Amino acid sequence: MKLICETCVVNRSGPPSGGKRAFQKTVLAVGNDKKSSEEPVIMLITNSNKSGTRYGLRKNVGKIFTRFLAEGKATISFQIPEHDVQIKSEVVQLTGFLKVLRAVLTGGAGVDGPDGGAKLSCLAMVNKKTTAVLAASNKVLATKCVIKSRGEYPLKGFSRNLALGQMRLVEVDLSGNALQNHAWEWLREPAIQSSLQSLNISSNNLTYFPSSLIYCRVLVRLEIQINHLQKLPFAVWKMSRLRFLNLARNQLASVPESMTRMKLEQLDLSENKLSQDASTVPDLRILALPGQMPALWEMAARVVVARKIHYAPGIIPFLLVEIMNRTPICGCGLLCFTSRIYERAKVVRLNCQHLIMDSNHVVYADAVFCSQRCSTRQ
């Protein structure tokens, strides 16, 4: 098995090297070495060492450090020579590589060989194919994937290790498909959240705004036109870096009031169901509810808000983060956990440099109010 990665080799027996350690593009290969009675080895091949460095595996691996495997990092510590090989790679591929290595070291659990051990190919001297793989690994990783016809799909299909959420793509175009029943959980993966800047999911028969989009914290452009959206979530305002939003040709009659908190450069609301009448305002009198004990989650959420705790996974329970991210917000800035949502409660002016709408249309906002005072200020 081969792994395209970056490595840094630390010689434990040599003097400590100061400064930042340099990683270099590497091909790691696990196999049998003909030169040493076909003993299993790891070969480390770099541009500066194309003949490769062999590390024996039998009784030669001291420790394998996988504490930061979720970040695509691992370290293999060898006894002879006294080297620590630090590895950086894509998480899924690195995990698969370590599973094969573990199978070799433990007698081949899950990998069949003639003696119950791992069945490995023999490693010969570096050939042109290996050199080509290493050269290809030095190219800039793809950050854009656009497939507009079946003929543009790879002949051999995509790699089985391909997972959109674990790729650091900058631009993704999924327009013109049938994704109305698609699960958008891949948008919650840390890799795609930290890289995705442009997403096109237009013409997909969507009837709802995918809630996972609010976690794309660096998204700048979102095209979701030509769908069947009727409502937008209040949490859309959390997409703080969004600057270009195309909602044309949907079925929106209003937008959440929280959108007034966004700083958009361009917003397209053309060909929706916005009203031309700005005179109709619903009855906003807040009904006095009898005193009742709030739910435990609401009490916890109110403490987080009152103490201005940054609510993110790892700081407070994930379920509470989800609830607070989706809780409607009053125009004054307070979260309204149990308040009624007033549809088309007010006409609003959005903070947008270029607003595209049909002529004579006005933008109504759905709103919640934390108190009678806020409702009278609408």
Number of C-alpha atoms within 10 A of each C-alpha: 13 16 18 22 22 21 25 18 18 16 15 14 9 9 7 9 9 6 6 6 10 9 14 17 20 28 23 22 20 25 23 23 21 12 10 10 8 14 15 26 24 21 25 22 23 20 15 10 10 17 15 19 13 18 20 20 21 12 10 16 16 14 12 17 13 15 11 12 19 13 14 18 21 22 20 17 20 21 16 13 14 15 18 21 18 18 22 22 18 18 19 16 17 20 18 14 18 17 16 20 21 16 18 23 18 12 15 19 15 14 15 14 12 7 9 12 17 24 18 20 14 16 19 13 11 13 10 9 9 15 16 10 14 20 14 13 16 15 8 7 11 11 13 13 11 12 13 12 7 7 8 9 12 10 7 6 7 10 8 7 12 11 12 14 18 19 21 19 21 19 18 18 16 17 20 14 12 13 16 15 10 10 10 13 12 17 21 18 18 16 17 23 25 17 18 24 20 19 19 17 21 23 20 20 19 22 15 14 17 16 17 15 21 21 20 23 18 18 25 18 20 19 19 23 25 22 21 21 21 17 17 17 18 21 20 22 20 19 19 17 17 23 18 20 18 20 24 22 20 23 19 22 20 25 26 26 25 23 23 17 15 18 18 22 14 18 20 19 26 20 17 22 16 20 17 13 12 13 8 12 14 11 9 15 11 15 8 7 6 5 6 6 7 11 9 9 14 17 12 14 20 17 12 16 14 10 8 9 12 11 18 14 12 8 10 15 11 13 11 17 17 13 14 23 21 17 17 27 24 20 19 11 12 16 21 19 20 12 17 14 14 17 17 21 22 20 20 19 13 19 16 17 12 12 14 16 17 15 8 10 16 18 21 26 23 22 25 28 27 20 14 13 10 13 18 11 9 14
